[in-house]
Amino acid sequence: MTQPFLWKDVPLPDELFLYPPPFGFKGLQGKVENLLKQLPDSDSEPQPRNASDKCQRCVVVGNGGVLRGLELGPLIDRFDTVIRLNSGPLGEFSVDVGNRTSIRMSYPEGTPLQWMDTDPHTMFVAVVYKSGDISWTSAMVNKLTVPLWDWLFFWQKVPDQIPLEPHRFRLLNPLVIRETALDLLKYPPPRTRLWGQDQNVPTIGISALNLASLLCDEVSLAGFGYTLSQQGAPLHYYDHRLMDSMLQETSHNVNRETKLLQSLVKQGAFTDLTGGIQCSFCPS
């Protein structure tokens, strides 16, 4: 079974260096090894959950606008492990999305500028999409300034600190993303292109579901579902962006992911708490 995180005391397999980020660390072995030296070893608790034999229940909380007004916060907080994505805020939205955060999974540009996770058990799982993401994660772990050179490669403002101790950081194994892309979504292997890019990078949401399946016995999801036919629907629960902004997406194949999620929910692999996958809330 794929190991969800990388550890400083576990040798990195050669297959990690076959492809560039986010599918691997091709050409970045030195940077990755230096980062891992600052992170926990494999004796650390591999996931933020109580050590017991009982069924471990996980919920992955997406940022979809379907969460608005459903008041699922108390239900979400009752799960053993609560995984949140990117900058999805709590605070004033807690009645709909809850207060607990076991894992916040993100990359530099997606990470909240103002940290709102007050759960003492929160872990930050860093996802690497480019070389600069490794340098940024290292700076966050060590409470250092991000190198000026790396700032040039971020497409929007990124946080200059994450108020967590080093043992609360994890580095996502890129094999989790590669497995999501090649095995689940059936994308072709990554290829070098002189111009443009393929829509072969999984969204962080569907990658988080694959991560959750490695961490927990039962997995539920909330706030998922891109209803591109409802272009005036809210994209996120916390802002005013509309669904039609996803039509400009060049990295992710939203339709392919939607079909996969619909199949997995129908089969009972995941439980959809908000009905966004099957579009049960959409007008007939």
N, C-alpha and C positions, 0 to 999 in steps of 0.2 A: 504494500500500500504506500502511496506517495506520502512522504513526510511533509506536513504543512509548512513547517518553518525550518530555517537553516540555523545551525549551532556552531560555535567557535571550536568545539572539540570533536566535531564530526567531519571527516574529509569530504570535500566537494566532489561529486561524481563527474566524470568527463563529459557526460551528456548535458551538463549545465552550460557547457561552453560551445555548443553546436550552433546556437542562434543568438542574435543580439536581443536586448530587452524589447518587449516584456517576456519573450519566450525563453530567454537564457541570459548568460553573462559573457557572450563572446567578446574577447578582447579586454575584459574588465576583471580578470582574475585577481590581480593585485589589489585593486580598489575594494573588491568584495571581501577578500581575506582581511584587509585592514579594518573594515567595518565590523566584521564578525568578531574580531578581537575585543571589541568594545561591548558586545552583546552577551547575554547569558549562555551557559553551556547546556548540554542536553539533560543534565540533572535537575534543571529548573522545571517548575510546574509547566507542562507543555500547553496548557489551556486554562483559562480562568473559570474553573468549576470546582465544586466540592468533590473531594476524593470519596467516592462511594460506589456501590454496585448498582444503584438504581438507574433507571433509564434517564439519560441526559437529554434534555429537550432544548433545542436551539431555535432562535428566531433571527432571521436576517431582515433588518428594517431598511427598506429602500426609501427613496426620497420623493416618491410619486405623490402627485396632488390628490390621489384617491384617498389618502390618509386624512384629509381635512374633514373635521366634523364627526369622525367615527368614534372618537373618544375611546380608542383602544389602549391608551397609556397603561392603565392598571393591568390589563391582560398581558401586554408585552413585558412588563416588569416582573411577571411571575415566572418567566422562562429561566432555566438554569444559566444559559448563555445568551446574551443580547449583542448581536453584531450590527454595528452602524457603519454607514458608508460616507466617505468624503466629509463634507462640511455640514451634513444634516444636523440642524440645531435642536436643542431641547428647550429649556426655559419656558417661554410663553406658549410653546407648542406641546408641552409635556402631557397635557390631557389627551392628546391624540397619539403621541409617540413614546410616552413614558419618560422616566428619569434615569434608569439604569443603563450603563454601558459596560459590557465586558470587553469588547473589542471595537476599536475604531480603525477601520481599514481604509487607507488612503494613499495618495501620492502627493508631492509637494503642492501643486496648484489646486488640488481638491481639499486640502486640509484646512479646517477653520482658522481664520485669522485671530478670532477671539475664542479661546478654549472654554467650553461650557460643560464639559464632562466632569462632574464632581464625585462620581462613583470611585471609591478608593481602590477598586479592583480593576479599573480600566487599563487595558493594554493598547498600545498603538502598533498596528501591523503595517509596515511600510511596503508599498508595491512599487517596483522599479520599472519605469517605462523608458528611461534614458540614463545616460552616464551621470548627468548632473544630479539625478535623484539619489544616487549613492552618496555623493558628497554632502547633499542637504541632510540626509538621514544621519550621517556621521556628525554633522554640526549640531543637530537637534539632540542627539544622545549626549554629546559632550558639552552642551550649553555654550557653543562657540558661534562665531559669526560665519554665515555662509560665504564661501569664497566669491569675490567679485566676478571672476570669470564665469562661474556657474549661474549667477543671476541672469546672465545674458540669454540663457537657454530656457528660462521659464516664460510661458506665454501669458501669465498673469501673476499678480503679487502673491507671494508665498509667506507663511509665518516665519518669524525670526526666532521663535522659541516654541517648545511644547513642554508644558510644566509637568513632566513625568520623570521619575527616576530611571536610570539606564536599564534596570532589570525589568522595566515595564515596556520595553521596545522589543519587537520581533521583526525579522526580515522574512517576507513571504517567499517560499520556494517557487521560483518561476515555473517549475514543472506543473504546479497547480493551474497556472494560466495556459500553459501549453496543452495540458490534458483537456482543459475546457474547450480550447479552440479546435484541436485535432480530433479528439475522441468523441466529445459530446456534440459540438457544432459541425463536425465533419469538414472543417476548412482544410484546404491544401497546406502543405508545409510553407513556412515563410520563405520569401524569395527576395532577392535584391532587385530593386527597380531604379531606373535612372530618373523617373519622373512620377509623381503622384504616389499613391499607396493603395494597397488592397484593403477591403473591408473585412479584415481577418483578426482584429483585436477584440476579444470579448470585453463587454462592459464590466466594470468593477463589480456590479451587482451579481451577474451570473457567475463570475469568478468567486465571489463571496459565498454563493450557494454551494459551489464545489468544495470550498474550504470548510464550510459548515458540515458537509457530509463526512468529512474526515475527522471532525471534532466531536460530533454528537450522534446519538442514536436516532433521534427524530428531529426533523428539520421543518420549520414553518417559515413562511415569508409574509411580509406586509409591505404595502407601498410599492408593489411592482406592477408593471403593465404600461407599455407605450401604446396608446390607442391612436395611431396616426390618422385614423379616419375621423377622429374627434379633434380636429386641429385647433379648436378654440378652448379645449380643456386645459386646466392648469398642469404644467409639467411637474412642478415641485409643490410640496405642501407649505413651503416657507417663503416663496417669492411669487412674482407675477409673470414669469415666463410661461409661454403657451406651448402646447404640444407641437405646433408646426415648426418650432425651432429645431426639432430632431430631424426634419427633412433635409437639413444641410449637413448632417453627420457624414463624415468621410472615413472614419476609422472603424465604426461598428456597424454590423449588419443587424439592425433592429428587428426586421421582419423574421430573419432566421432565428434569432434568439426567442422571439415571441412564440414561434411554432414549437420550439424545443420545450419552453416552459409550459405551454399548454398541454403538451404530451405528458410531461412529467407530473403535472398536477392531476391530469385525468387518470394517470396510472396510480396515483396515491403516493408517489415518491416524496412529494412535498405537500404541505397544507397551506393553501392561500387564504390568509385571514381577511383580506380586503376585497377579494373578488376581481382584482384588476387583470389577472392573467386570462381568465375566460371572458372578461369584459361583461360580467354579470350586471354591472351598474350602467352599461351603455343603453341609450334609447333603442328600442326595437325598430 
